[in-house]
Amino acid sequence: MFETAIAGSLPKPSWLSETEKLWPQWKLAGPELQRAKADATLLWIKEQEDAGLDIVGDGEQSRQHFVHGFLEQVEGIDFEHKVKMGIRNNRYDAMVPQVVAPLRLKGRVHAFEAQLARAHTKKKLKFTLPGPLTIVDTVADCFYGDKQTMAMAFAELLNQEALALQADGVDIIQFDEPAFNVYMQDAADWGVKALEVAARGLTCTTAVHICYGYGIKANSDWKESLGQEWRQYAQVFPALAASSIQQISLECYHSHVPPDLMALLKNKDVMVGVIDVASDVIETPEQVADTIGVAMQYLPRNRIFPCTNCGLAPMSREVAVKKLAALAKGAALARERYAQTGSDA
C-alpha cells in the first residue's frame, strides 16, 4: 500500500554538470563523462534506497534534458543548427534541434544507464521516456509538416526503445507528457493514441506522467495565470482512463487541481503528487500523509502511489534528498494512520 516513487529526474552533482538548471552543460567529455554519469546514477540509486523509496529510477543522470536525451540517438534530427522556438504554447523559449529527414533510431538509446541501474538495485525499477506529444512540442519540424504524423513516427521509435528497456529488466516504463496539460484537445484527440503506439507490446507496467512543469519561474508564472481551479486534467483523463496505460500521475500538493478529478481514474493506478517541486520548503510526514488521505476519498488505497509532483532536476541536491526522505516517511505514516480504516473510494 502506498508504494513511493519519484516522477523521474533528480539534480545532477556539481562534478557532473552545472547545477540547479533545466538545461545544464556537462563539465566533462568522452570516457570521463560516461564514468561520471555512471557514478551519479549509482549515487542517486543509493539515495533513493536510503530514503526508503519503494520504486527507484536512474534520476535521468545521463541526460542533459528529459526530451533531448532521447533525441540525441535519433537519425533525421539536426542538432548542429538549433533554432529558438517557443515551447509549451510559448511559455518559454528554448534552443531546439530540427527534424530534417525521416526518423530512425541509431541504435539503443538508454541501454547503458538502464542496465547499470538494474544491476545495482533489487527494488522495482522505473525508467522514463518522453512522450510523443511532448517531443513534437520540443523540436522544430522541417520535414513532416504535421504534428500528429511526426508524433506517430516518434511513437514507433519510443516503442522500439521501450521494448528493449523491458528486456533490460525495467519494471515500469513511464512516458512523460507535460504537454498534455497544455494541448488538451490534441492530447485527447491523438496524443493518447500515440502513447498507445509507444507502449504497444509491453508486458511490464506502463505509466504516463502529466504535470504542470518543473519548479522554474516560467512554469510558476504560468500557474499563477491559471486561476483557482486547474481543470486541464479533466479533458484528457477520460481518454487515458479508456486506454491501456496502467499508471497515471496527477499534480496534487500545493496545486489548484480539484481533488475530485482523481475519481476519473479510479480504475487506474494513480501517482499522486505529494511533494511540491516548486518550493524548497521540506514537506513534513504529516503533510504527505494528509495528501494521501485526500486521495483516499476518491481512489482505492491500493491504487495510490505517492510521488513527486514533477522532476526534481532544477533543485539543489540537499533539498532533493530531504524531499525524498519526506516522501518515504509520509507514506509510512499514512500506512500506519489508514491501516485500520475502511474508507476506500
N, C-alpha and C positions, 0 to 999 in steps of 0.2 A: 504494500500500500504506500502510495506517495513516493514512488521512485524518483530521485532527483537527477537533473541533468542541466548542462548549460546550453544556450542557444547554439554556440559554435566557437566563436573567436575569443581569444584571450590576449592580453597585452604581450608584446614582444619584449624580451630583455634588452637592456641598453647595449649589450655587447653584440647583439644581432642586428638591430636596426635603430632608426630614430624611434623615440618613444612618444606615446600619447598622441599619435597621428593616425588618421584613417588610411592614408596612402604613404607609409613610411619608406624611406630609402634604406637599402641594405648597407651595412658597414663593412661587409666582406665580399669576396668574389670567388668563383671557382670552387675547388675542393674544400677550401676553408669555410665558405658559405654553406656548403652542403653539410659539413660536420656541425656547424653552429646551429643550423636548422634542426638537425637530429638532437643535439643537446637540449635545445629549447623545447622540443616536443617531449622528450623524456622528463624534463623538469616539470612541465605542466601536467603530465600524466600523474606524476608523484604528488603534486599539489592538490589535484582533484581527489586522488585517493586519500591523502592525508586529511582533507576537509571532510571526507565521508560521503562523497557523491556516489550514487549507485550506478550511473551511466557516465562514462568518460569519453573524451574526444582528444584529437591532436592539438586543439587550440588554434588550428589554422596557422601554425608557426612557419610553415614552408611557403606561405602565400603572401605576397605584398598586399593583395586585396582579394576579397572573397569571390569576386567575379573574375578578375584578371588572372588569378592563379589557375583557373581552368583554361581561359582563352589562350594563354601562352603556349599551350600544346595543341592548338588547332591550326591546321593549314587553311589558307584563304583569308587570313587576318593580317593586316599591315600594322605592325607596332612601330615601325620606323617613322611613320608620318601621322602621328596622333593629331587630333583636332579637338578644339574646345567645343563642348556640347552641354547643353542643359539637360540634366537627368532628373528623374522623379518629378516629371512635369515642371521642369525648370526650377526646382527647389534649390539646386546649386549647380555650379559649373564644374566640369571635370575634363581633363585631357584624356580622350578615349581613342582606342585603335579603330581602324576602319575595316569593315568586311568588304573585300575586293574580288573574291573568287569563291567557287563552291567550297563548302566547309567539309573538312575531313580531319580526323584525329591523326596526329603524327605518331601516336603510339599510346602507351599508358600515360595517364596524367598524374595520378596520386598514388601510384604503387609504393613509392619509397616511404612516404610518411604513414600510409595505412598499414603496411606490413610491419613497419617499425613499432607502431602503436600496438598492433595485435600481439606482437612478440613480447611486449613488456607490460601487459595488464591482463588480469584474469576477469576484470569487470566487463560488463556489457560495453561494447564499443560502438559509438555513433560516429558517422562520418558525414560531412556536409558537402553539398554541391550547389552551385547557383541554379535557380530555376529558369526555365526558358524565357518567360515574360520579363524577368528582371535582367537577364542577359541582353535581350534586344533593346532594353532601355539604357544599356551601359556601353553600347558600341554604336558607331556610325555606319549606317548601311549604304554602301556604294555598289551593291550588286543585286540583292534580291528585290528591292523595291516594294516589299510588302512585309509588315511586321509578323503577321501570322505565318506566312511561308517561311520566313527566316527562323521564327521560334520553333517550328516543327523540325527544321534542319538541325538546330541546336539540340532539340529534344532527342533526336536519334543518336547524336554523339554522347549526350549525357547518359542515355540508356546503355551504350557500349561500356562506358566507364563504370556505371553503377553495377552492372553485372560482374565486371572484373573485381570491383570492391567487395561484392558479396563473396566471390571466390577467395578473396584475401582473408575472409573471416569476419568481416564487418557485420554487426548485429542489426544496426539501424542505419538506413540511408535517408538523410534529410535533405530536401530541396529548399533552398532559401528564396522566398518570393516576397520581399518587402514591397515590390511594385504592385502586388495585389491590393494594397491599401491605397493606391494612387490611381490606378487604371481599373476601377472596379468592374466596369462593363466589359472591358477586354478580358479581364480575369474570368468572369462568369461565362462569356461567350466562347472563348477558345483557350484561355490560359490554363484552366483545369484540364482540358483535353490534351494540351501539350504536356502537362505533368504526367498524365496517364501514359503517354508515349515514353517519357523519360523513365517511368517506373515499370514498364512492361516486362513481364517475365521474372520479376524479383520475388523471391520467397522469403527474404528477410523482412523485417519491419520497415515500412515506408512512412515518411513523415514530411510535412511541409511547415516551414517556419514563416509566419507572416507577422510583421511588427510595424511600428511607426518609426523605425530607424535608430541608428546609433545615437549615443548621447552627445552629439555635436551641435553647435549653435544653429546651423541651418535647419536641423530637424526640430530642435526645441522651439525655434521661432515659428515653424510650420504648425506645430502642435498648438501653440498659443492662438493660432488663427482658426482652429477647428471648432471652437465653441465649447460648451459644457457637456455635449454628448458626442462621442466619436462612434458613428454607426457604420463606418466603412465595412466592417466585418459582415454586417447583415446582408450585403449584396453578393458576397462570394461564398459564405458558409453553406447556403443550401446546395450549391453545386459541388462543394467539397464533401458535404455530408452524403451525397449520392455517388461519390467517387470511390475508387478502391484504395485511396490513400488512407493509412490507418491512424496516424497521429497528426494532429493539427495544433499549432501554437496560437496563443492569444495573449496580448499585452494587457496586464491586469493592474498590478500595483502602481499607484501614483498615475493612473491613466483615467481618462473620462470615457472609457468603454463601458457601456451599460452591462452589468454582470449577467443580466438575463439572456444576452446573446449566446452565452455558453450552452443554453438549452437547445440551440440549433444543432449542437454537436454531441448530444447525449449518447449516440451510438458509436462515437469515436473516442479514442484516447486523446486527451487534451493536455498539451503542455501549457500549464497556467503560469504566466509570468508573475513571479512573486518578488523579484529583485529589480529595482529601478536602476537602469544603466545610464540615466541622465543626471545622477546625483552621486557625490562622493560620500554621502551620509550612509553609514552601515546600518542595514536593517537589523532589528532585534529578532530573536527567535519567535517572540510573541507576535510581532507584526507579520512575519511569514506564516505562522500558524493561523492567524486571523484571516489572511487572504485565502488560504486553503479552505478555511471554514466557509467563506463566501462562496467559493467554487462548489462546495458540497451541497449548497442549496439548489444547484442546477444540474450537477453531474453525479453519477455513481462514484463512490470513493475509489473504486478500482480503476476508474478511467482518468484519474487526476495525476499528472506528472509535474510536480513543481519545478519551475525552470526560471532562467533569467528572461527579462522582457526582450532582450536582444543580445547581441555580442558585447563583450567587454573590451574589445581591442583598443579603443582610444583612451581607456582608463590607465591609471598608474597601476603598476604591478602590486603594490602594497594594498591598495583599495580592493583590487580584484580578489586577492587571496582572502581578505576579510569577508567579502561578499559571498565567496564560495562557502566559507565556514558558516555564515549566517543562513544560507540556503539549506545546508545539511542539518544544522541544529534546529531550524524552524520546522523542517519536515519531521524530524524525530519528535519534536514537541507535539506536532499535530497527530502523530500516530498514538502518542500517549493520551492526548486530550480527547480524540474522537474514537478511540478503540472500542468503547462501550456504548457509543451512541448508535442509533439505528436510523439516522436521518439521511439515508441515501436519496438522491433525486429520483 
